[in-house]
Amino acid sequence: MTPRAPAAARWAPAVALAAAFCVPALGSRFYTFVANDVVIWALFATSLNLLVGYTGLVSFGHAAYFGIGAYTTGLLMKKAGVSFLLAFPAAGGLAGAFALVFGFFCVRLTRIYFAMLTLAFAQIVWAICFKWNEVTGGEQGMPEIPYPDFGWLERLGAAVPAVAGWRTAEYYYFLTLVLVALCLWVLRRIVGSPFGRILTTIRENPERAEFIGVNVRRYELSAFVLAGVFAGLAGGLFGIFNRGVFPDFAYWTKSSEVLIMTLLGGMGTFFGPGIGALALILLNQQIVSYTEYWPLVLGTILVVLLFGFPGGLAGAALALWQRARRRLGGA
Amino acid sequence: MPDPSFVFAQSLSGLTAAMFLFLIASGLSLIFGVLRVLNFAHGTFYMLGAYSAYQLVQWLGPGPGRFWIAALGAALAIAVLGGLVERLLFRHLYGKEELYQLLFTYALVLILSDVAKIVWGTQQKSVSRPPELTGSLSLFGAIVPHYNLLILLLGPSIALAFWFVLQKTRAGRVIRAAALDRETLGALGVNVDRLYTLVFMLGSFLGGLGGALIAPMRATVPGMDTEIIVEAFVVVVIGGLGSFWGTFLGALIYGQVLSFGILFFPRFSIFAVFALMAAVLIVRPWGLLGRPLQ
């Protein structure tokens, strides 16, 4: 059973969003860069959590959909000159389509076989990105993805002074923030809906779900596609943010990274993966200025987490809050 | 139509690759068969095996027979490392969610590969072929180094030895029993905890040995661990997780698909390998020679 969040936590998302909007006002390009990174990864990790945390399907190939989204937006915007307005939804659409095909086969398998098949599909995507030089740029990837056109915002700036004077990277940050907030809102609605409840039921006991007449495979496939769509959207945003798309976006180690983020924040709590993304990226920024051995640190954190705090940061915070409340209530 | 001697050379190189992969993947498959855990760190054990062999060769200096001592020593060192990891950490995750076990082995990948970087740096290390085997042989117009021939023979002999131990000895019977029913075996008075440690050590030994033996053929570099582990996964999945002959068959198929894929579709041979893995999982999730899990 998941413990109920404190009332203050219900306002936290709005507060976090407001705070995120203020980051560029700090005036540091670096902070905006880090914040942008966090926001995109938060969406990626939350999309994975729909599968791992809510439906109980451990995917080891979620990077595939991130990569597909990134290449879709990148190719459309760089090579075809398509506007971001079309290229962004296309990232989600194509990633979702691939998730539908791959997922169709994956949900027929259970546990370790499911994980292995998601891994195999992700490696197929990676191999195509890696070798199809004419289209994807192969090993070298595809640098210099253009930013969306912000000309209209600059023109708007003539009338509304608050809009004027930002750099393109900052406009892009605001855009990312709005889009990710929208996606997270939709995901939250999905998780809270009857559909989301059925996913949780499947996680807890697939046999029983089957008994009460739930078509488990169809629900799992829907979750798989939805997770793919949002991972694709995150990938689309990331390619532009990163100013380039590379095959390792779809490599299996990327899938592990996002799993670690999800676990660090707390699986099965909605905002846990986002918190995980924030914690991990901030930590990474701190650590890399001291040592080049970030993987060593990350591995150690992971071990501590697995043995000490399997509920992740969100789980640990909730447990702490509950203990405090019990103590206060008992006094 | 390609030149037959070229086809022969190509299939031989595929076979050599297959025998290496078999060595490594059989360790992975053994651990999975008994402990029901896919060990991502197995590739890292392989890499550490290669580094340890390099280190031991450095210490021992050149001379006949030295390489073999180094290879064996490296494999033993990796076995001890595997045993320590199992006993001190991994043991506490049995019975927990599979995801935690997988992520723990991934944490090992991160930690151990950085430790290797700290100890051996990022420059590639190479080990020269053992002096006894520097020559080569001309077979049907293809030139085959003696060392490759040895690997070609070593693969099947280790496979046979393994099969013999598993089928004919008491220890092998106990291991097979542990794969089927842990509780009953414990009730029969077998120390299952110790057995698990031994199996983990044996699996790690095979991984380390694979790494040590490949050191004279390929450069030892950081990153070789994450590459090989996916290949080993492909092999065990094609053959059947936990199935011994399946792993052998999987390695043979993998080697041939890769080496002929490079010949006919140079760009898509990696693709073909993963497509094959996906196809096997779709049609027969338990692999070509495996049995469905209960």
Contacts between the chains, C-beta under 8 A, distances in Angstrom:
chain1	res1	chain2	res2	distance
A	52	B	99	7.0
A	58	B	98	6.5
A	58	B	99	4.8
A	58	B	102	7.3
A	60	B	102	7.4
A	105	B	278	7.4
A	105	B	281	7.7
A	105	B	282	4.9
A	108	B	282	7.7
A	109	B	281	6.7
A	109	B	285	5.2
A	111	B	98	6.1
A	112	B	38	6.3
A	112	B	98	6.5
A	112	B	241	7.2
A	113	B	281	6.2
A	113	B	285	4.4
A	113	B	286	7.9
A	115	B	38	7.9
A	115	B	98	7.7
A	115	B	102	7.1
A	116	B	38	7.8
A	116	B	233	6.8
A	116	B	237	5.5
A	116	B	277	7.8
A	116	B	281	6.1
A	117	B	278	6.3
A	117	B	281	4.4
A	117	B	282	7.2
A	117	B	285	7.8
A	119	B	230	7.7
A	119	B	233	7.0
A	120	B	234	7.7
A	120	B	237	7.4
A	120	B	274	5.4
A	120	B	277	4.4
A	120	B	278	4.1
A	120	B	281	6.2
A	121	B	278	5.9
A	123	B	230	6.3
A	123	B	274	4.3
A	123	B	277	7.7
A	124	B	271	6.3
A	124	B	274	4.6
A	124	B	275	6.0
A	124	B	278	6.4
A	127	B	268	7.5
A	127	B	270	4.4
A	127	B	271	4.2
A	127	B	274	5.8
A	128	B	271	6.2
A	130	B	270	7.2
A	131	B	267	4.7
A	131	B	268	6.4
A	131	B	270	6.8
A	131	B	271	6.7
A	132	B	267	7.5
A	133	B	267	7.8
A	252	B	226	7.6
A	252	B	230	6.2
A	253	B	226	6.0
A	256	B	103	7.6
A	256	B	106	5.2
A	259	B	99	7.6
A	259	B	103	6.5
A	260	B	103	6.8
A	260	B	106	7.7
A	263	B	99	7.7
A	263	B	103	6.4
A	293	B	114	4.7
A	293	B	117	7.2
A	293	B	118	6.8
A	295	B	110	4.1
A	295	B	111	7.4
A	295	B	113	6.6
A	295	B	114	4.9
A	296	B	110	6.7
A	296	B	111	5.6
A	296	B	114	3.7
A	296	B	115	7.0
A	296	B	118	7.9
A	298	B	107	7.9
A	298	B	110	5.5
A	299	B	106	8.0
A	299	B	107	4.3
A	299	B	108	7.0
A	299	B	109	7.4
A	299	B	110	3.2
A	299	B	111	3.7
A	299	B	114	7.3
A	300	B	107	7.6
A	300	B	111	6.4
A	302	B	103	6.3
A	302	B	104	7.6
A	302	B	106	7.3
A	302	B	107	3.9
A	302	B	110	7.1
A	303	B	89	7.2
A	303	B	104	6.8
A	303	B	107	4.9
A	303	B	111	7.5
A	306	B	93	7.1
A	306	B	100	5.3
A	306	B	103	6.3
A	306	B	104	5.4
A	306	B	107	7.1
A	307	B	89	7.7
A	307	B	92	6.7
A	310	B	96	7.8
A	310	B	100	6.6
